[in-house]
Amino acid sequence: MKKIQDIFKRRIFRAKSGHLPSKALDEKTIARVFLEAAKEEIKNLEDADIREIKIKDPPASSREASRAGKILYIKTAHPVISSELFLRRETILEKTNDIAGKKVVEKILIG
């Protein structure tokens, strides 16, 4: 199975060279990118450990301050997983945006 970051790198290269238009990422793609970044950071993390991933636009008041990025809401199956994600959320956030090739997630909230 190909890594999603390899596919993104190829798309970014094509978009920069003019072969492919740059498009916004949909919710499922952002969720998969987040899961891949989280699995790199937390080695024993499985898809079943994450119950729900929602992506929403930031509120209007903070949207003006930062034009790009969305808020990622994560619900987990176990409190231990929530704790690990909370402790490593900044690193996972950076990796998620690096894999996507642009700032797609502004903040991660874990519940």
Secondary structure, DSSP 8 states (H G I E B T S, - for coil): ---HHHHHHHHHHHHHHTSS------HHHHHHHHHHHHHHHSTT--GGGEEEEEEE---HHHHTT--S-EEEEEEESSHHHHHHHHHTHHHHHHHHHHHHTS--EEEEEE-
